């Protein structure tokens, strides 16, 4: 029985890692040459959403892998996990649709203010609540996705404003999100992180030339 369970966990882990790896490879290929910093344009809705979902799979699935492994014991794990991941990504597709509708090429002031707001959000009880929910065992990928959006919305808007197609920012923010999902919340880490983000937002406004990848709108 233990061998069967171990084999099932190994199969799910292998599948999840494969999806993550493929998503990063596809993201790198699709986003190559598309980054124009704050002046980036999104193209057609269909092409953007497809790219966005792949980006979310690459950025978000590493952090939720421990939760994925808990959702379906025994047989049927692969099918249930695929449904969980699929419905989880549907939430991010909906979020991406909102981003597409609201996004415009912008300036350094808008980018900096968004980063400052993201840093402030990291200190709020709402962020703490949603982050705690992301550590719970939740069988619905859709509900789990809503909690995940609530926890990471500030960080994701940083990605959007600093360079939505920038692979470097994508990697940095993915690392932060993964760490927050895997590690317990600690004020000694979370408060300095929030202050660093706020300070970085001020830097974007005052000396944007010192921030790699930012390009003035044409």
N, C-alpha and C positions, 0 to 999 in steps of 0.2 A: 504493500500500500504506500509506504514511504517512497519507494523507488518510482512508483507511478506519479505521485505528487511532485517529486523532484523533477522528473522528466517533463511534466506539464509546465512547471515553472520555468525550466530551461527553455522550453519551446516558445513560451510567451516572451521571455526575455530576449531570445534570439530574434523573434519577429519584430519586437519593439525597437531593438537596436538597429535592425535592418531598415526599418521605416525611417528612423532618425538619420541614419547614414545617407540613405537615398535622398532624403529631403534636403540635407545640406549640399550634396553634390548638385542636385537640380537647382537649388537656390543660387549657388555660385555661378552656374552656367547661365541661368535666366537673368540674373542681376548684373552680369558682367557688362560694363559700359553704360549702364542705365543711371548710375548715381550722378546727380548734379546738386547734391547738398540740399539747401533750402529751396533751390529753384527746380527741384525734380518734378517732372510731370508724370502722371499715372497711366496715361494711355487709355485704352478702352476698358470698360467695366469688366468684361469677361476675362481679358488677359490679366487685369490687376487681381481679381478675386482668385484666379487659379494660382498666381504667384504668391498671393498673401497666404492662402491656405498651406501651401508648401512651406513658406517661411514659418508659419505658426507650428507646423509639425516639427520643423527643425529646432525651433527655439523652445517650445513648451513641453514636448514629449520627454526630454531627459529629466525634467523636474517632477513629472507625474508618474514616472516609471514605478517607483515604490508603491504608489496607490493603485496602479494598473495591476500589479502582481497580487493584490489583495482581493480583487473584486469577484473572482470566480473560482472557487475550489473545485478540484476534481475534473471530471470529463466535461467537455464543452467549453473549456477555458478559452481556446483560440477564437471561437465564434463570438463569445460574449465580449471578449477583449476588443475584437475588431468593431463590434457594435458600440462599445464604450468610446473607443478612440474616434470613430466616425461621428458620433453625436457630439463629442467634445469639440471636434473641429468645425462642426456646424455652427456652434456658438461663436467661434472665432471668425467664421465666414460672415456671420451677421454683423459682428463688430467691424470687420473689414468693409462691409457695405456702407456702414455709417461713416467710416473714415473716408471712403471714396466720395461720398456725397458732400462732406464738409471740407475736405482738404483742398487747399489752394497753394501754389508756390508762394512763398512768404519771405519775410526778412529776418534779420538777426534778432530784432526786438521780440517778435512773436516766438521765435525759437527759444530765446533766453527766458522769457516769461513762462513758457510751458515747462521748461526744465525746473525753474524755481517752484512752480506749482506742484510738479511731480515730487520734489524734495519735501515740500510741506505736507503733501498727502501721505508720505511715508511715516509721518509722525502722528497721524490721526487715528482715533479709535476705530473708524470704519476700515482702514487698512488692516489694523490688528485683527478685527473680527473676520474679515474675508481670508486673511492669511491663516488664521486658526481653522477655518472651515476647510481649507485646502489640505489640512493634515488629517481630516476625518475620513473614515471609510464610507464612500458614497457610491452606490451601484449605478446611478444615472450619470452618464457622461455629459449630458446636457446640463444637469444641475451643477455638476462638478465644474463644468466650463464656465457657468455664470459666476461661481465663486472665484474661479481663477481670473476672470476678467476683472472682478472687483478688487482682487489683490494686486494685479499687475497693470491696471489701466494707466497709472502715472508713468511707469517705466516704458510702456508701449507707446504712449504719446510722445515721450522723449525720442524714441526711435523714429516716429513719424516726422517730428519737427526738425531733428538734427540731420536726417538724411534717410528717408524711408527705404531707399534702395542701397544703403551703405552697408557693406558686409562687415566692416570693422565694428560699427555701432551695433549691428545685429548680434555679433559674437559677444561683445561686452555686456549688452543687456541680457542676452541669453544666459550668460554665466551668473549674473546677479539674480535673475529669476530662478534659476535652478538651485542656487545656494539657499535662497529664501524658502523654497519648497521642501528642501531636504533637511536643512538645519533648523533647530528650534529658535524662536524669536528671543533675542537678547538685547537689552537696551544698550549694553556696552558696545555692540556692533551696529545695531540699527540706527541709533541716534547719530553717531559719527557719519554713517553712510548718508543719511538724510541731509546732514549739514554739508557734506562734500557735494552732493547733488545741487543744493541751493547755491553754494559757492561757485560751482561750475556754471550754473545758469547766469549768475552775475558776470562771470568771465565772458560768456557768450555775448552778452549785451555790451560790455565795456570794451573788450578787445577780441572781436570775432576772428581777426586774422591769426590769433594764436591757437585757434581750434582747427585741427586738421579736418578737411572735407567739406567745410562750409563754403558755399559759393553764392554771391549776391544774385538775386533774381534779375533776369534780363529785362 
